[in-house]
Amino acid sequence: MVGNPHDLPTILAAPSFVGLGVITSNVYTGETSQWYLNQNNFLRSVRNLIIDVRPTPAKAQVCGIHWQVAQGTSLENIHFYMTKPKDDPETTQQGIYMENGSGGFLSDLYFVGGKFGAYMGNRQFTASGLYFEEAGTAIQIHWDWGWTMQNIVVDNCNIGFAIVGGPMSTGQGIGSLHMTDLRMHYVKVAVSTSIVSDNSTALLLSNSGFYYVDTVVEDSFKKQVLLRGGPKTINVDTWGFGRVTSANGTTAFHNGANLDSPVRDSSLVTGARSQFFTRRRPKYDDLGFSQIIDAKAYGAKGDGKTDDTAVLKHLFSAAANMSAVVYIPFGVYTITDTVEIPVGSRVIGQAWPQIMATGSKFSDALHPRVAIQNMMMTVKGAAAGAIMMEWNVHESDQGSVGLWDTHFRVGGAAGTDLTVKDCPKLSGKVNKNCVAASLMLHLTPDSSGYLENVWMWTADHDFDTADQTHIDIYVGRGMLIESKGPTWLWGTSVEHCVLYQYQLSGAQNVVMGLIQTEAPYFQSVPEAPAPFTPGAFPNDPGFKDCSSKNARSCAVAWALRIIDSSAVHVLSAGLYSFFSRYDQTCLNSGRHDCQDKIFYAEQSYDIWVQNLVTLGSVEMVSPLNGVPTLGKPNRNGFASSILAWLGGSKNVTGQRTFVGYKIHSENTIGIDDFSEACQNALTALLRCDNVTSEWTRASYHGILPIDVDVDSVCDAGCAQAILDWRSAVDTYCDDSKWENGAPAGVMDSFISYGINETCQTDKKTGKNCNDVILNFSDTDTLDKMPNSELCSDCYVSRLKMMQASPYSYYKKEPFYQDALKTAVSRCSLSNQATTAKDSPFPSKLAEPIFYLSDVKHTIQSGDTCDSLAIKYSVSSAAIFMGNPDILDCNDMVQGVSICLPLQCKTYKLQAGDSCMSVSASTGLQPADIRFLNPWIHELCGNIRSAQETLGSVICVTTPGGKYEHDVNNTSSDPAYSEYADKAVPPPKGASLAEKTTEECRRWYTVQKGDDCAVVLVQHHISVPLFIAANPSVSRDNCTADLIPGRTYCVGPTKKAFEPQTEIPPHWRFGCYAREADTTNHAVLTLDEVFHVEPMSIIACQSYCLSQSLYAFGLQNGDSCLCDSRLRMDSQRIDNSNCNMHCNGNTTNVCGGKDAIEVFANKEMLRVEYESLGCYVHDGNTPVIRGTTGGDTIESPDEMSVDACGSLCTVDKGADFFALWEGNLCTCGMTMAPGAKKVSDDRCNVPCTGELGDDCGGKGVAGVYTTKSKYVTSK
């Protein structure tokens, strides 16, 4: 039910109205019977209305909306008007009546009057942006399992929240309530509760303000004030009562106490009070009809039969180009291939139209395929490989990319071929036609997202049968979040997926409130992960810790997994397990052991889990290698709840035995040639000792370095990790090979062999064989080696192991071949083979290679990619990538002939080099360095890591031109050089083509009828170079673009294409103390690089700019520090202390031994400061003083706190500064004796130069300091 958002229609209840609600979502047909099961009353939405019940009898208990609903439901932008208690104290009217259900989302609701603004009870709900005015009680909650209330405003009500029920209830009272970003004004009691005791409600208040509120929290049963109010603003950071699990895993009841508060990243919040950001669905009220495109009018059928793929692809592309909104009328739109929605698209559905993926392209579970990229998403029939939505877009402005009221439904409805007829429950085997999707929603690493009211449901029952019969449908994964943020999930739910419902893998800056999950009812038949194979996506769970003894409750889907993630805020979670193989004995018996574990954490920190509710799980939280939090001791009525789990708030939780490493990264050369699932398998984390990461080539694995623990290398968990990695690669990479013909998993085989060789033990003594062999006799030939050693178990087994593996050092080292042959003759090994195994790398090329430069080199002893690159003035990476026979840049096979790439001016990367230091040495901008060396990642993150594979010699000019061999300078390549030696002016009177370079020696004026190909051949210039020198000409229309009479360059110099470095201006702000071994003087802290060669002012400036930091400093001649402002306690010292020349430019000074030279890219250097409050101040009674009685400086036209702080701290060297009357700034070294502090509210005059800043007031000043020693006296 949708009203006009720009002119809200009013529903006015008549005095004669009889009924429970003006609008009802469920009709009672008897005292307890209704139209719908409350927990299955899905997909209901009402928005954009005014509901007025004031004309009805005040005592008739009429409500605006009776809202008894489940998932996929919402009330939005509704105004409720009721009789105010001050007008009739006996009024019983209320805005919302909700007795039960399993929702749901509420937003932008306005309540005026009423006994209750809203009277509510539900398993779980998320409410955001609710406003109450002059009600008796704004919200009364009579039961729940979990609820998130965010951004609730209460004005002039007697009670804000009334929480009723009782502790240890046999049913369910109030399980958990999270209230954040609240604002209440002129309220008698903000929160009134009768259930404060151990194992009772978990109530949390955070980031909330109470103005003229008499009591913030009271225990109405004991008539006890738990948190006092007052006549002014009372701010609450984090306060609550309930059971709290600390970092060490112990859980205890907190009886109304402050808790640790998370730091909210600026990207996640809005406003001066750092409220979590929200954004309601756009209304698009400024669009004309021409900017809205109807999908059906465009040609889509939406009839569930016609293939609409092509129409939708074209529609979304065209609409994005036109900046139009796509309107999709109700219907079922079938697609048989991926549909991409471009960045910038806006799509609106009418009553949840369905986009339904089907067909062979989505049926292969081993090759997952995106069904749609940026209504209701569903599938038809077997679509085991479908990724229902892949989200690749990142916001341009806060929250600018979003998904509102969009739901994912798999099966359970007519037309899906996934109904009770197709997929009956517990049939005894997995029906492959009911394996319906691989992943519902994937937020990729570079994405961000705002999701509001999104329900993702794998059907557990058939919608279209009267008894809603259970069915078995299999979806692999729910929501995979790899986003680095900011990402908000408000009111989301994921249910019945096989491996997990939510997984955060390498995610950062994520808000989740409230999230709700259910495990599949059929599990553990089959046992998870069946029918799916782990490895298609990062950090897929393998359920390897489940055995035949515990599989029933162990091999069950995870509700929430948080791995390698940080800055995650879980603002309530309801994680439920109702069944075990469709049997509820595990729940109804009171054991709550339908599954063993439900929430997993691994190697993550800054994780804030608040108001956690679980049902049916033995463990509530299961951190890897940590102490689990159990459900039974935290039972609260029917469910288990804790106020907060702080295991990962300030410490790393779920610490792995090994941090782990990746054999391949996203930057590995050639990895893009594999399927996405194969890439995910290849880049999976290998949880082994890091020393094994170096074992990716054939070598002998003897005694380890003294600082390496053999037991760590030989850990059984590492062996299992290798098996899991190999299994995933074998499954998802099939027979895929690298460009050189090697199988996809070849590097793992080298590592696995290295571990086997290192960990080999003597069969009799159990000693490590490397230790045994180390103690052998010191003989110089095999003939002199004693039989007791040659024929020992360790030595013979070692030789056999080496001979049997193509990944050993056996083939490369003849000594071991001779040793095995000797052992065969002397140790009775007559049937032992001695021939080396063939290399896993193909020895012959499949087809001849085209040699661009026509220059070859035969590899000699000692050659490396680097040595050849320096010798021939070429890029080492180009040598490696252009010659498939080169498998290792540092271990090249002698006698092999290779071709050399085109020449360029080169630079050899030094240890510790970065794009910044290379930029300083060469004068190139980082973007130009990447352009000339395409293997370098966009953010230069791989410039160091790739050196081992690709060498360290890069190009700093464009490759190409005349090749000069430095061995024989008397002869040169006969080919005509495209490049000229030096430029000459164009012919006199010539009219140059637009944008043609003047760095040119050979010119040609086009004649009528000229053909582009003929011109290029005559002047010995290639098409790409000609286009580069003459940008007005295009490749596809070269001849047509030539203009008769215009002159073009046909012989450019190399200088024409050398990037020009533009140096932005910078300002120096002096020398500051910074000891190398202390943090007493931090100065600049947000980023830093030490001991870089070469270093210069420009190099440091460029690096800091690349990190979006405008302040930079140099120290010790070789180190660079970056920040957005000068930090507190920075100590200015004499400039003579900054006396060390930069190692990359001796004309520059780069700080000193214990001193940092500070610069900025702006004329004003911002400083870090702390507010000390508001004080009486005017010209006669200054609040701060300088050495001469205070120093009021001439204010700039636009005053701000930053401007005053910079002027006083940087220019005047003051410790204090004060702002008054909006534009006046005073500096000083001390506070005036007897300075009188007043309410901060009096410092309320806006600054003239910064929106949001206050610069004191009339007769009062806001006082600040840049020295932390004064803050304690605040």
GILIN-V456795 format. One line per field, one symbol per residue. ss: DSSP state (h for helix, s for strand, l for the rest). Layout:
ss->???
This chain:
ss->lsllllllssssllllllllsssslllslllllslllhhhllllssssssssllllllllllsssslllllllssssssssllllllllllllsssssllllllsssssssslllsssssssssssssssssslllssssssssssssssllssslllsssssllllllllllslsssssllsssssssssssllllllllssssssssssssssssssllllsssssssssssssssssssssslllllsssssssslllllllhhhssllllssllllllllllllhhhssshhhhllllssssslhhhhhhhhhhhhhhllsssslllsssslllsslllllssssllllssssllhhhllllllsslssllssssllllllssssssllllllllllsssllsssslllllllllllllslllllllhhhssssssssslllllssssssssssllsllllllllssllsssssssslllllsssssssssllllssssssllsssssssssssllllllllllllllllllllllllllllllllhhhhlllssssssllssssssssssslllsllslhhhhllllllslllsssslsssssssssssslslssssslllllsslhhhssllssssssslllllllslllllllssllllllllhhhllhhhhhhhllsslllhhhhhlllllllllllllllhhhhllhhhhhhhhhhhhhhhhhhlllslllllsllhhhhhhhhhhhhhllsllllllshhhhhhllllllllllllhhhhllhhhhhhhhhhhhlllllllllhhhhhhhhhhhhhlllllllllllllllllllllllllllllsssllllllhhhhhhhhlllhhhhhhhllllllllllllllsssllllllsssllllllhhhhhhhhlllhhhhhhhllllllllllllllhhhhllsssllllllllllllllllllllllllsllllllllllsslllllllssssssllllllhhhhhhhllllhhhhhhhllllllllhhhhllllsssssssshhhhlllllllllssssssslllllllllllllssslllllllhhhhhhhhhhllllssssslllsssssllslllllsslhhhlllssllsssssllsllssssssllllllsllssssssslllllllsslllllssslllllllhhhhhhhhhhhllllssssslllssssslsslllllsslhhhlllslllllllsllsllssssssllhhhhhhl
